[in-house]
Amino acid sequence: MRRRSLFVAAGALAGVAAGWLVAQQHLVRHRRDLFHPSPWRRLAALGFLAGNPGLEAVGALRDYVRWESQPLLRRRAGFLLRRMEARLG
């Protein structure tokens, strides 16, 4: 019985680790899309970051606001940045 519990615990830990790894890769891909040549990909990346606020997202948005040349996307990113900064304190 103890051996079975050990296998279950190891499986759960492996599942959590795999989930964390997939989530990190997803975040990296969307952060990279933030600087993609296609405005649609950049807009999608902004939408992803809007739903996933955090310190890393704030840093990426600060860089993006300075980089973006299209006014509509820059305004959207600025709005998201201000909202995240207010929420995170």
PDB file with one MODEL, atoms N, CA, C and O in Angstrom:
MODEL        1
ATOM      1  N   MET A   1       0.820  -1.189   0.000  1.00  0.00           N
ATOM      2  CA  MET A   1       0.000   0.000   0.000  1.00  0.00           C
ATOM      3  C   MET A   1       0.868   1.259   0.000  1.00  0.00           C
ATOM      4  O   MET A   1       0.551   2.234  -0.681  1.00  0.00           O
ATOM      5  N   ARG A   2       1.948   1.238   0.752  1.00  0.00           N
ATOM      6  CA  ARG A   2       2.835   2.392   0.821  1.00  0.00           C
ATOM      7  C   ARG A   2       3.483   2.649  -0.539  1.00  0.00           C
ATOM      8  O   ARG A   2       3.658   3.799  -0.941  1.00  0.00           O
ATOM      9  N   ARG A   3       3.832   1.592  -1.230  1.00  0.00           N
ATOM     10  CA  ARG A   3       4.460   1.728  -2.544  1.00  0.00           C
ATOM     11  C   ARG A   3       3.493   2.375  -3.540  1.00  0.00           C
ATOM     12  O   ARG A   3       3.884   3.199  -4.366  1.00  0.00           O
ATOM     13  N   ARG A   4       2.243   1.986  -3.439  1.00  0.00           N
ATOM     14  CA  ARG A   4       1.228   2.557  -4.332  1.00  0.00           C
ATOM     15  C   ARG A   4       1.069   4.061  -4.072  1.00  0.00           C
ATOM     16  O   ARG A   4       0.953   4.844  -5.014  1.00  0.00           O
ATOM     17  N   SER A   5       1.064   4.457  -2.816  1.00  0.00           N
ATOM     18  CA  SER A   5       0.962   5.871  -2.455  1.00  0.00           C
ATOM     19  C   SER A   5       2.150   6.658  -2.993  1.00  0.00           C
ATOM     20  O   SER A   5       2.006   7.795  -3.442  1.00  0.00           O
ATOM     21  N   LEU A   6       3.311   6.045  -2.943  1.00  0.00           N
ATOM     22  CA  LEU A   6       4.508   6.689  -3.460  1.00  0.00           C
ATOM     23  C   LEU A   6       4.399   6.914  -4.962  1.00  0.00           C
ATOM     24  O   LEU A   6       4.772   7.977  -5.458  1.00  0.00           O
ATOM     25  N   PHE A   7       3.892   5.923  -5.688  1.00  0.00           N
ATOM     26  CA  PHE A   7       3.709   6.066  -7.136  1.00  0.00           C
ATOM     27  C   PHE A   7       2.688   7.156  -7.466  1.00  0.00           C
ATOM     28  O   PHE A   7       2.883   7.928  -8.404  1.00  0.00           O
ATOM     29  N   VAL A   8       1.614   7.218  -6.704  1.00  0.00           N
ATOM     30  CA  VAL A   8       0.586   8.243  -6.925  1.00  0.00           C
ATOM     31  C   VAL A   8       1.171   9.631  -6.669  1.00  0.00           C
ATOM     32  O   VAL A   8       0.942  10.556  -7.448  1.00  0.00           O
ATOM     33  N   ALA A   9       1.920   9.775  -5.587  1.00  0.00           N
ATOM     34  CA  ALA A   9       2.530  11.065  -5.268  1.00  0.00           C
ATOM     35  C   ALA A   9       3.544  11.468  -6.335  1.00  0.00           C
ATOM     36  O   ALA A   9       3.598  12.631  -6.734  1.00  0.00           O
ATOM     37  N   ALA A  10       4.344  10.515  -6.796  1.00  0.00           N
ATOM     38  CA  ALA A  10       5.326  10.809  -7.845  1.00  0.00           C
ATOM     39  C   ALA A  10       4.627  11.198  -9.145  1.00  0.00           C
ATOM     40  O   ALA A  10       5.078  12.104  -9.846  1.00  0.00           O
ATOM     41  N   GLY A  11       3.538  10.522  -9.466  1.00  0.00           N
ATOM     42  CA  GLY A  11       2.773  10.858 -10.670  1.00  0.00           C
ATOM     43  C   GLY A  11       2.160  12.244 -10.583  1.00  0.00           C
ATOM     44  O   GLY A  11       2.158  12.990 -11.563  1.00  0.00           O
ATOM     45  N   ALA A  12       1.642  12.589  -9.414  1.00  0.00           N
ATOM     46  CA  ALA A  12       1.056  13.918  -9.222  1.00  0.00           C
ATOM     47  C   ALA A  12       2.125  14.999  -9.346  1.00  0.00           C
ATOM     48  O   ALA A  12       1.897  16.036  -9.970  1.00  0.00           O
ATOM     49  N   LEU A  13       3.276  14.758  -8.758  1.00  0.00           N
ATOM     50  CA  LEU A  13       4.374  15.716  -8.845  1.00  0.00           C
ATOM     51  C   LEU A  13       4.847  15.877 -10.284  1.00  0.00           C
ATOM     52  O   LEU A  13       5.122  16.993 -10.724  1.00  0.00           O
ATOM     53  N   ALA A  14       4.943  14.786 -11.011  1.00  0.00           N
ATOM     54  CA  ALA A  14       5.337  14.852 -12.422  1.00  0.00           C
ATOM     55  C   ALA A  14       4.293  15.615 -13.235  1.00  0.00           C
ATOM     56  O   ALA A  14       4.649  16.371 -14.139  1.00  0.00           O
ATOM     57  N   GLY A  15       3.022  15.429 -12.928  1.00  0.00           N
ATOM     58  CA  GLY A  15       1.958  16.154 -13.622  1.00  0.00           C
ATOM     59  C   GLY A  15       2.023  17.649 -13.373  1.00  0.00           C
ATOM     60  O   GLY A  15       1.842  18.444 -14.295  1.00  0.00           O
ATOM     61  N   VAL A  16       2.278  18.029 -12.142  1.00  0.00           N
ATOM     62  CA  VAL A  16       2.408  19.451 -11.808  1.00  0.00           C
ATOM     63  C   VAL A  16       3.613  20.052 -12.526  1.00  0.00           C
ATOM     64  O   VAL A  16       3.526  21.150 -13.076  1.00  0.00           O
ATOM     65  N   ALA A  17       4.726  19.343 -12.521  1.00  0.00           N
ATOM     66  CA  ALA A  17       5.933  19.839 -13.194  1.00  0.00           C
ATOM     67  C   ALA A  17       5.704  19.982 -14.696  1.00  0.00           C
ATOM     68  O   ALA A  17       6.122  20.973 -15.295  1.00  0.00           O
ATOM     69  N   ALA A  18       5.050  19.009 -15.303  1.00  0.00           N
ATOM     70  CA  ALA A  18       4.773  19.080 -16.745  1.00  0.00           C
ATOM     71  C   ALA A  18       3.824  20.232 -17.053  1.00  0.00           C
ATOM     72  O   ALA A  18       4.008  20.936 -18.045  1.00  0.00           O
ATOM     73  N   GLY A  19       2.820  20.429 -16.222  1.00  0.00           N
ATOM     74  CA  GLY A  19       1.888  21.543 -16.420  1.00  0.00           C
ATOM     75  C   GLY A  19       2.576  22.883 -16.304  1.00  0.00           C
ATOM     76  O   GLY A  19       2.307  23.791 -17.090  1.00  0.00           O
ATOM     77  N   TRP A  20       3.462  23.018 -15.333  1.00  0.00           N
ATOM     78  CA  TRP A  20       4.202  24.264 -15.163  1.00  0.00           C
ATOM     79  C   TRP A  20       5.081  24.531 -16.378  1.00  0.00           C
ATOM     80  O   TRP A  20       5.162  25.665 -16.848  1.00  0.00           O
ATOM     81  N   LEU A  21       5.738  23.498 -16.886  1.00  0.00           N
ATOM     82  CA  LEU A  21       6.607  23.652 -18.049  1.00  0.00           C
ATOM     83  C   LEU A  21       5.815  24.088 -19.277  1.00  0.00           C
ATOM     84  O   LEU A  21       6.248  24.977 -20.010  1.00  0.00           O
ATOM     85  N   VAL A  22       4.673  23.478 -19.501  1.00  0.00           N
ATOM     86  CA  VAL A  22       3.832  23.850 -20.642  1.00  0.00           C
ATOM     87  C   VAL A  22       3.349  25.290 -20.497  1.00  0.00           C
ATOM     88  O   VAL A  22       3.329  26.034 -21.477  1.00  0.00           O
ATOM     89  N   ALA A  23       2.962  25.690 -19.294  1.00  0.00           N
ATOM     90  CA  ALA A  23       2.500  27.058 -19.067  1.00  0.00           C
ATOM     91  C   ALA A  23       3.620  28.061 -19.327  1.00  0.00           C
ATOM     92  O   ALA A  23       3.375  29.120 -19.904  1.00  0.00           O
ATOM     93  N   GLN A  24       4.834  27.747 -18.913  1.00  0.00           N
ATOM     94  CA  GLN A  24       5.961  28.651 -19.156  1.00  0.00           C
ATOM     95  C   GLN A  24       6.242  28.793 -20.641  1.00  0.00           C
ATOM     96  O   GLN A  24       6.506  29.897 -21.118  1.00  0.00           O
ATOM     97  N   GLN A  25       6.191  27.696 -21.376  1.00  0.00           N
ATOM     98  CA  GLN A  25       6.420  27.752 -22.817  1.00  0.00           C
ATOM     99  C   GLN A  25       5.333  28.571 -23.499  1.00  0.00           C
ATOM    100  O   GLN A  25       5.611  29.321 -24.435  1.00  0.00           O
ATOM    101  N   HIS A  26       4.108  28.432 -23.035  1.00  0.00           N
ATOM    102  CA  HIS A  26       2.987  29.186 -23.589  1.00  0.00           C
ATOM    103  C   HIS A  26       3.208  30.682 -23.367  1.00  0.00           C
ATOM    104  O   HIS A  26       2.997  31.485 -24.276  1.00  0.00           O
ATOM    105  N   LEU A  27       3.629  31.052 -22.169  1.00  0.00           N
ATOM    106  CA  LEU A  27       3.884  32.450 -21.853  1.00  0.00           C
ATOM    107  C   LEU A  27       5.021  33.005 -22.696  1.00  0.00           C
ATOM    108  O   LEU A  27       4.929  34.125 -23.197  1.00  0.00           O
ATOM    109  N   VAL A  28       6.081  32.243 -22.857  1.00  0.00           N
ATOM    110  CA  VAL A  28       7.223  32.688 -23.665  1.00  0.00           C
ATOM    111  C   VAL A  28       6.806  32.891 -25.114  1.00  0.00           C
ATOM    112  O   VAL A  28       7.209  33.868 -25.745  1.00  0.00           O
ATOM    113  N   ARG A  29       5.997  31.971 -25.650  1.00  0.00           N
ATOM    114  CA  ARG A  29       5.559  32.091 -27.041  1.00  0.00           C
ATOM    115  C   ARG A  29       4.728  33.355 -27.238  1.00  0.00           C
ATOM    116  O   ARG A  29       4.910  34.067 -28.225  1.00  0.00           O
ATOM    117  N   HIS A  30       3.821  33.636 -26.311  1.00  0.00           N
ATOM    118  CA  HIS A  30       2.990  34.828 -26.458  1.00  0.00           C
ATOM    119  C   HIS A  30       3.800  36.100 -26.238  1.00  0.00           C
ATOM    120  O   HIS A  30       3.522  37.118 -26.872  1.00  0.00           O
ATOM    121  N   ARG A  31       4.781  36.065 -25.367  1.00  0.00           N
ATOM    122  CA  ARG A  31       5.630  37.237 -25.182  1.00  0.00           C
ATOM    123  C   ARG A  31       6.435  37.499 -26.449  1.00  0.00           C
ATOM    124  O   ARG A  31       6.649  38.652 -26.822  1.00  0.00           O
ATOM    125  N   ARG A  32       6.880  36.436 -27.108  1.00  0.00           N
ATOM    126  CA  ARG A  32       7.614  36.575 -28.362  1.00  0.00           C
ATOM    127  C   ARG A  32       6.685  37.124 -29.449  1.00  0.00           C
ATOM    128  O   ARG A  32       7.107  37.947 -30.261  1.00  0.00           O
ATOM    129  N   ASP A  33       5.426  36.676 -29.473  1.00  0.00           N
ATOM    130  CA  ASP A  33       4.458  37.172 -30.454  1.00  0.00           C
ATOM    131  C   ASP A  33       4.135  38.642 -30.247  1.00  0.00           C
ATOM    132  O   ASP A  33       3.624  39.294 -31.157  1.00  0.00           O
ATOM    133  N   LEU A  34       4.418  39.165 -29.091  1.00  0.00           N
ATOM    134  CA  LEU A  34       4.190  40.578 -28.827  1.00  0.00           C
ATOM    135  C   LEU A  34       5.008  41.446 -29.782  1.00  0.00           C
ATOM    136  O   LEU A  34       4.619  42.578 -30.070  1.00  0.00           O
ATOM    137  N   PHE A  35       6.121  40.935 -30.270  1.00  0.00           N
ATOM    138  CA  PHE A  35       6.984  41.684 -31.183  1.00  0.00           C
ATOM    139  C   PHE A  35       6.977  41.089 -32.589  1.00  0.00           C
ATOM    140  O   PHE A  35       7.906  41.311 -33.365  1.00  0.00           O
ATOM    141  N   HIS A  36       5.936  40.339 -32.913  1.00  0.00           N
ATOM    142  CA  HIS A  36       5.796  39.703 -34.231  1.00  0.00           C
ATOM    143  C   HIS A  36       5.489  40.770 -35.289  1.00  0.00           C
ATOM    144  O   HIS A  36       4.861  41.779 -34.970  1.00  0.00           O
ATOM    145  N   PRO A  37       5.920  40.569 -36.544  1.00  0.00           N
ATOM    146  CA  PRO A  37       5.617  41.549 -37.603  1.00  0.00           C
ATOM    147  C   PRO A  37       4.117  41.727 -37.867  1.00  0.00           C
ATOM    148  O   PRO A  37       3.697  42.797 -38.308  1.00  0.00           O
ATOM    149  N   SER A  38       3.314  40.711 -37.608  1.00  0.00           N
ATOM    150  CA  SER A  38       1.876  40.789 -37.884  1.00  0.00           C
ATOM    151  C   SER A  38       1.137  41.511 -36.752  1.00  0.00           C
ATOM    152  O   SER A  38       1.244  41.111 -35.593  1.00  0.00           O
ATOM    153  N   PRO A  39       0.389  42.569 -37.078  1.00  0.00           N
ATOM    154  CA  PRO A  39      -0.386  43.260 -36.042  1.00  0.00           C
ATOM    155  C   PRO A  39      -1.427  42.354 -35.378  1.00  0.00           C
ATOM    156  O   PRO A  39      -1.721  42.521 -34.194  1.00  0.00           O
ATOM    157  N   TRP A  40      -1.981  41.408 -36.117  1.00  0.00           N
ATOM    158  CA  TRP A  40      -2.968  40.494 -35.541  1.00  0.00           C
ATOM    159  C   TRP A  40      -2.341  39.609 -34.471  1.00  0.00           C
ATOM    160  O   TRP A  40      -2.961  39.354 -33.439  1.00  0.00           O
ATOM    161  N   ARG A  41      -1.125  39.140 -34.705  1.00  0.00           N
ATOM    162  CA  ARG A  41      -0.436  38.314 -33.701  1.00  0.00           C
ATOM    163  C   ARG A  41      -0.108  39.154 -32.467  1.00  0.00           C
ATOM    164  O   ARG A  41      -0.193  38.677 -31.336  1.00  0.00           O
ATOM    165  N   ARG A  42       0.270  40.413 -32.705  1.00  0.00           N
ATOM    166  CA  ARG A  42       0.566  41.296 -31.576  1.00  0.00           C
ATOM    167  C   ARG A  42      -0.697  41.565 -30.760  1.00  0.00           C
ATOM    168  O   ARG A  42      -0.650  41.597 -29.531  1.00  0.00           O
ATOM    169  N   LEU A  43      -1.829  41.760 -31.448  1.00  0.00           N
ATOM    170  CA  LEU A  43      -3.092  41.980 -30.745  1.00  0.00           C
ATOM    171  C   LEU A  43      -3.480  40.740 -29.937  1.00  0.00           C
ATOM    172  O   LEU A  43      -3.944  40.858 -28.802  1.00  0.00           O
ATOM    173  N   ALA A  44      -3.295  39.567 -30.513  1.00  0.00           N
ATOM    174  CA  ALA A  44      -3.593  38.324 -29.790  1.00  0.00           C
ATOM    175  C   ALA A  44      -2.690  38.183 -28.568  1.00  0.00           C
ATOM    176  O   ALA A  44      -3.143  37.746 -27.510  1.00  0.00           O
ATOM    177  N   ALA A  45      -1.429  38.546 -28.706  1.00  0.00           N
ATOM    178  CA  ALA A  45      -0.506  38.469 -27.574  1.00  0.00           C
ATOM    179  C   ALA A  45      -0.920  39.442 -26.470  1.00  0.00           C
ATOM    180  O   ALA A  45      -0.806  39.122 -25.287  1.00  0.00           O
ATOM    181  N   LEU A  46      -1.400  40.623 -26.851  1.00  0.00           N
ATOM    182  CA  LEU A  46      -1.897  41.570 -25.851  1.00  0.00           C
ATOM    183  C   LEU A  46      -3.098  40.987 -25.112  1.00  0.00           C
ATOM    184  O   LEU A  46      -3.219  41.132 -23.896  1.00  0.00           O
ATOM    185  N   GLY A  47      -3.977  40.331 -25.852  1.00  0.00           N
ATOM    186  CA  GLY A  47      -5.129  39.693 -25.222  1.00  0.00           C
ATOM    187  C   GLY A  47      -4.714  38.616 -24.240  1.00  0.00           C
ATOM    188  O   GLY A  47      -5.303  38.488 -23.167  1.00  0.00           O
ATOM    189  N   PHE A  48      -3.707  37.845 -24.601  1.00  0.00           N
ATOM    190  CA  PHE A  48      -3.206  36.810 -23.696  1.00  0.00           C
ATOM    191  C   PHE A  48      -2.637  37.441 -22.428  1.00  0.00           C
ATOM    192  O   PHE A  48      -2.933  36.991 -21.322  1.00  0.00           O
ATOM    193  N   LEU A  49      -1.822  38.482 -22.588  1.00  0.00           N
ATOM    194  CA  LEU A  49      -1.218  39.120 -21.423  1.00  0.00           C
ATOM    195  C   LEU A  49      -2.270  39.792 -20.546  1.00  0.00           C
ATOM    196  O   LEU A  49      -2.105  39.863 -19.328  1.00  0.00           O
ATOM    197  N   ALA A  50      -3.348  40.284 -21.152  1.00  0.00           N
ATOM    198  CA  ALA A  50      -4.415  40.910 -20.369  1.00  0.00           C
ATOM    199  C   ALA A  50      -5.034  39.908 -19.402  1.00  0.00           C
ATOM    200  O   ALA A  50      -5.436  40.273 -18.297  1.00  0.00           O
ATOM    201  N   GLY A  51      -5.110  38.671 -19.808  1.00  0.00           N
ATOM    202  CA  GLY A  51      -5.686  37.641 -18.956  1.00  0.00           C
ATOM    203  C   GLY A  51      -4.698  37.002 -18.008  1.00  0.00           C
ATOM    204  O   GLY A  51      -5.084  36.182 -17.176  1.00  0.00           O
ATOM    205  N   ASN A  52      -3.431  37.360 -18.117  1.00  0.00           N
ATOM    206  CA  ASN A  52      -2.382  36.768 -17.278  1.00  0.00           C
ATOM    207  C   ASN A  52      -1.491  37.856 -16.691  1.00  0.00           C
ATOM    208  O   ASN A  52      -0.311  37.936 -17.032  1.00  0.00           O
ATOM    209  N   PRO A  53      -2.040  38.696 -15.812  1.00  0.00           N
ATOM    210  CA  PRO A  53      -1.220  39.774 -15.255  1.00  0.00           C
ATOM    211  C   PRO A  53      -0.123  39.232 -14.347  1.00  0.00           C
ATOM    212  O   PRO A  53      -0.285  38.199 -13.698  1.00  0.00           O
ATOM    213  N   GLY A  54       0.974  39.936 -14.314  1.00  0.00           N
ATOM    214  CA  GLY A  54       2.090  39.553 -13.459  1.00  0.00           C
ATOM    215  C   GLY A  54       3.263  40.479 -13.701  1.00  0.00           C
ATOM    216  O   GLY A  54       3.227  41.315 -14.603  1.00  0.00           O
ATOM    217  N   LEU A  55       4.290  40.332 -12.905  1.00  0.00           N
ATOM    218  CA  LEU A  55       5.452  41.209 -13.037  1.00  0.00           C
ATOM    219  C   LEU A  55       6.148  41.031 -14.379  1.00  0.00           C
ATOM    220  O   LEU A  55       6.619  42.005 -14.968  1.00  0.00           O
ATOM    221  N   GLU A  56       6.217  39.802 -14.864  1.00  0.00           N
ATOM    222  CA  GLU A  56       6.840  39.563 -16.171  1.00  0.00           C
ATOM    223  C   GLU A  56       6.038  40.225 -17.279  1.00  0.00           C
ATOM    224  O   GLU A  56       6.611  40.780 -18.216  1.00  0.00           O
ATOM    225  N   ALA A  57       4.721  40.171 -17.179  1.00  0.00           N
ATOM    226  CA  ALA A  57       3.863  40.791 -18.187  1.00  0.00           C
ATOM    227  C   ALA A  57       4.033  42.306 -18.170  1.00  0.00           C
ATOM    228  O   ALA A  57       4.033  42.940 -19.225  1.00  0.00           O
ATOM    229  N   VAL A  58       4.178  42.889 -16.990  1.00  0.00           N
ATOM    230  CA  VAL A  58       4.377  44.341 -16.883  1.00  0.00           C
ATOM    231  C   VAL A  58       5.677  44.738 -17.576  1.00  0.00           C
ATOM    232  O   VAL A  58       5.708  45.719 -18.319  1.00  0.00           O
ATOM    233  N   GLY A  59       6.738  43.991 -17.341  1.00  0.00           N
ATOM    234  CA  GLY A  59       8.017  44.286 -17.999  1.00  0.00           C
ATOM    235  C   GLY A  59       7.926  44.171 -19.509  1.00  0.00           C
ATOM    236  O   GLY A  59       8.448  45.015 -20.237  1.00  0.00           O
ATOM    237  N   ALA A  60       7.261  43.124 -19.978  1.00  0.00           N
ATOM    238  CA  ALA A  60       7.103  42.939 -21.423  1.00  0.00           C
ATOM    239  C   ALA A  60       6.271  44.063 -22.018  1.00  0.00           C
ATOM    240  O   ALA A  60       6.585  44.552 -23.102  1.00  0.00           O
ATOM    241  N   LEU A  61       5.217  44.481 -21.329  1.00  0.00           N
ATOM    242  CA  LEU A  61       4.373  45.563 -21.840  1.00  0.00           C
ATOM    243  C   LEU A  61       5.116  46.893 -21.870  1.00  0.00           C
ATOM    244  O   LEU A  61       4.921  47.687 -22.790  1.00  0.00           O
ATOM    245  N   ARG A  62       5.954  47.142 -20.887  1.00  0.00           N
ATOM    246  CA  ARG A  62       6.747  48.387 -20.909  1.00  0.00           C
ATOM    247  C   ARG A  62       7.641  48.433 -22.145  1.00  0.00           C
ATOM    248  O   ARG A  62       7.722  49.454 -22.828  1.00  0.00           O
ATOM    249  N   ASP A  63       8.306  47.323 -22.421  1.00  0.00           N
ATOM    250  CA  ASP A  63       9.147  47.258 -23.622  1.00  0.00           C
ATOM    251  C   ASP A  63       8.308  47.417 -24.876  1.00  0.00           C
ATOM    252  O   ASP A  63       8.710  48.104 -25.814  1.00  0.00           O
ATOM    253  N   TYR A  64       7.147  46.787 -24.894  1.00  0.00           N
ATOM    254  CA  TYR A  64       6.280  46.805 -26.071  1.00  0.00           C
ATOM    255  C   TYR A  64       5.755  48.213 -26.356  1.00  0.00           C
ATOM    256  O   TYR A  64       5.723  48.636 -27.512  1.00  0.00           O
ATOM    257  N   VAL A  65       5.347  48.937 -25.322  1.00  0.00           N
ATOM    258  CA  VAL A  65       4.818  50.295 -25.512  1.00  0.00           C
ATOM    259  C   VAL A  65       5.881  51.189 -26.144  1.00  0.00           C
ATOM    260  O   VAL A  65       5.564  52.020 -26.996  1.00  0.00           O
ATOM    261  N   ARG A  66       7.125  51.027 -25.739  1.00  0.00           N
ATOM    262  CA  ARG A  66       8.207  51.824 -26.343  1.00  0.00           C
ATOM    263  C   ARG A  66       8.478  51.402 -27.780  1.00  0.00           C
ATOM    264  O   ARG A  66       8.888  52.228 -28.596  1.00  0.00           O
ATOM    265  N   TRP A  67       8.257  50.138 -28.104  1.00  0.00           N
ATOM    266  CA  TRP A  67       8.594  49.592 -29.420  1.00  0.00           C
ATOM    267  C   TRP A  67       7.487  49.782 -30.452  1.00  0.00           C
ATOM    268  O   TRP A  67       7.779  50.049 -31.617  1.00  0.00           O
ATOM    269  N   GLU A  68       6.233  49.653 -30.052  1.00  0.00           N
ATOM    270  CA  GLU A  68       5.101  49.621 -30.988  1.00  0.00           C
ATOM    271  C   GLU A  68       4.943  50.941 -31.738  1.00  0.00           C
ATOM    272  O   GLU A  68       4.991  52.019 -31.146  1.00  0.00           O
ATOM    273  N   SER A  69       4.754  50.832 -33.056  1.00  0.00           N
ATOM    274  CA  SER A  69       4.591  52.026 -33.887  1.00  0.00           C
ATOM    275  C   SER A  69       3.132  52.309 -34.230  1.00  0.00           C
ATOM    276  O   SER A  69       2.802  53.437 -34.598  1.00  0.00           O
ATOM    277  N   GLN A  70       2.257  51.326 -34.122  1.00  0.00           N
ATOM    278  CA  GLN A  70       0.843  51.545 -34.450  1.00  0.00           C
ATOM    279  C   GLN A  70       0.112  52.123 -33.235  1.00  0.00           C
ATOM    280  O   GLN A  70       0.106  51.522 -32.161  1.00  0.00           O
ATOM    281  N   PRO A  71      -0.503  53.294 -33.417  1.00  0.00           N
ATOM    282  CA  PRO A  71      -1.132  53.978 -32.277  1.00  0.00           C
ATOM    283  C   PRO A  71      -2.203  53.156 -31.561  1.00  0.00           C
ATOM    284  O   PRO A  71      -2.276  53.179 -30.332  1.00  0.00           O
ATOM    285  N   LEU A  72      -3.023  52.439 -32.303  1.00  0.00           N
ATOM    286  CA  LEU A  72      -4.096  51.664 -31.677  1.00  0.00           C
ATOM    287  C   LEU A  72      -3.533  50.590 -30.744  1.00  0.00           C
ATOM    288  O   LEU A  72      -4.002  50.436 -29.616  1.00  0.00           O
ATOM    289  N   LEU A  73      -2.539  49.857 -31.212  1.00  0.00           N
ATOM    290  CA  LEU A  73      -1.938  48.809 -30.384  1.00  0.00           C
ATOM    291  C   LEU A  73      -1.160  49.405 -29.213  1.00  0.00           C
ATOM    292  O   LEU A  73      -1.154  48.843 -28.117  1.00  0.00           O
ATOM    293  N   ARG A  74      -0.504  50.544 -29.447  1.00  0.00           N
ATOM    294  CA  ARG A  74       0.242  51.194 -28.363  1.00  0.00           C
ATOM    295  C   ARG A  74      -0.711  51.673 -27.259  1.00  0.00           C
ATOM    296  O   ARG A  74      -0.418  51.532 -26.072  1.00  0.00           O
ATOM    297  N   ARG A  75      -1.862  52.244 -27.669  1.00  0.00           N
ATOM    298  CA  ARG A  75      -2.855  52.682 -26.675  1.00  0.00           C
ATOM    299  C   ARG A  75      -3.399  51.498 -25.881  1.00  0.00           C
ATOM    300  O   ARG A  75      -3.541  51.572 -24.661  1.00  0.00           O
ATOM    301  N   ARG A  76      -3.699  50.416 -26.577  1.00  0.00           N
ATOM    302  CA  ARG A  76      -4.214  49.213 -25.903  1.00  0.00           C
ATOM    303  C   ARG A  76      -3.191  48.692 -24.894  1.00  0.00           C
ATOM    304  O   ARG A  76      -3.539  48.356 -23.762  1.00  0.00           O
ATOM    305  N   ALA A  77      -1.940  48.629 -25.310  1.00  0.00           N
ATOM    306  CA  ALA A  77      -0.883  48.151 -24.418  1.00  0.00           C
ATOM    307  C   ALA A  77      -0.704  49.098 -23.234  1.00  0.00           C
ATOM    308  O   ALA A  77      -0.497  48.647 -22.108  1.00  0.00           O
ATOM    309  N   GLY A  78      -0.782  50.407 -23.481  1.00  0.00           N
ATOM    310  CA  GLY A  78      -0.667  51.376 -22.394  1.00  0.00           C
ATOM    311  C   GLY A  78      -1.788  51.222 -21.378  1.00  0.00           C
ATOM    312  O   GLY A  78      -1.560  51.309 -20.172  1.00  0.00           O
ATOM    313  N   PHE A  79      -3.003  50.993 -21.872  1.00  0.00           N
ATOM    314  CA  PHE A  79      -4.141  50.760 -20.983  1.00  0.00           C
ATOM    315  C   PHE A  79      -3.909  49.513 -20.132  1.00  0.00           C
ATOM    316  O   PHE A  79      -4.111  49.534 -18.918  1.00  0.00           O
ATOM    317  N   LEU A  80      -3.484  48.429 -20.779  1.00  0.00           N
ATOM    318  CA  LEU A  80      -3.227  47.186 -20.043  1.00  0.00           C
ATOM    319  C   LEU A  80      -2.117  47.373 -19.012  1.00  0.00           C
ATOM    320  O   LEU A  80      -2.205  46.875 -17.890  1.00  0.00           O
ATOM    321  N   LEU A  81      -1.082  48.093 -19.404  1.00  0.00           N
ATOM    322  CA  LEU A  81       0.046  48.330 -18.503  1.00  0.00           C
ATOM    323  C   LEU A  81      -0.407  49.103 -17.266  1.00  0.00           C
ATOM    324  O   LEU A  81      -0.076  48.726 -16.142  1.00  0.00           O
ATOM    325  N   ARG A  82      -1.161  50.181 -17.470  1.00  0.00           N
ATOM    326  CA  ARG A  82      -1.641  50.964 -16.325  1.00  0.00           C
ATOM    327  C   ARG A  82      -2.547  50.127 -15.421  1.00  0.00           C
ATOM    328  O   ARG A  82      -2.465  50.222 -14.197  1.00  0.00           O
ATOM    329  N   ARG A  83      -3.407  49.310 -16.022  1.00  0.00           N
ATOM    330  CA  ARG A  83      -4.313  48.469 -15.243  1.00  0.00           C
ATOM    331  C   ARG A  83      -3.532  47.439 -14.423  1.00  0.00           C
ATOM    332  O   ARG A  83      -3.837  47.208 -13.253  1.00  0.00           O
ATOM    333  N   MET A  84      -2.526  46.824 -15.043  1.00  0.00           N
ATOM    334  CA  MET A  84      -1.727  45.828 -14.313  1.00  0.00           C
ATOM    335  C   MET A  84      -0.921  46.471 -13.199  1.00  0.00           C
ATOM    336  O   MET A  84      -0.826  45.921 -12.102  1.00  0.00           O
ATOM    337  N   GLU A  85      -0.339  47.636 -13.473  1.00  0.00           N
ATOM    338  CA  GLU A  85       0.448  48.315 -12.439  1.00  0.00           C
ATOM    339  C   GLU A  85      -0.430  48.692 -11.251  1.00  0.00           C
ATOM    340  O   GLU A  85      -0.005  48.580 -10.102  1.00  0.00           O
ATOM    341  N   ALA A  86      -1.660  49.141 -11.528  1.00  0.00           N
ATOM    342  CA  ALA A  86      -2.573  49.495 -10.437  1.00  0.00           C
ATOM    343  C   ALA A  86      -2.976  48.252  -9.644  1.00  0.00           C
ATOM    344  O   ALA A  86      -3.079  48.299  -8.418  1.00  0.00           O
ATOM    345  N   ARG A  87      -3.202  47.155 -10.341  1.00  0.00           N
ATOM    346  CA  ARG A  87      -3.627  45.921  -9.676  1.00  0.00           C
ATOM    347  C   ARG A  87      -2.497  45.320  -8.843  1.00  0.00           C
ATOM    348  O   ARG A  87      -2.725  44.819  -7.741  1.00  0.00           O
ATOM    349  N   LEU A  88      -1.277  45.376  -9.378  1.00  0.00           N
ATOM    350  CA  LEU A  88      -0.148  44.758  -8.677  1.00  0.00           C
ATOM    351  C   LEU A  88       0.445  45.668  -7.608  1.00  0.00           C
ATOM    352  O   LEU A  88       1.200  45.217  -6.746  1.00  0.00           O
ATOM    353  N   GLY A  89       0.101  46.938  -7.669  1.00  0.00           N
ATOM    354  CA  GLY A  89       0.562  47.876  -6.655  1.00  0.00           C
ATOM    355  C   GLY A  89       1.866  48.421  -6.995  1.00  0.00           C
ATOM    356  O   GLY A  89       2.410  49.233  -6.247  1.00  0.00           O
TER     357      GLY A  89
ENDMDL
END
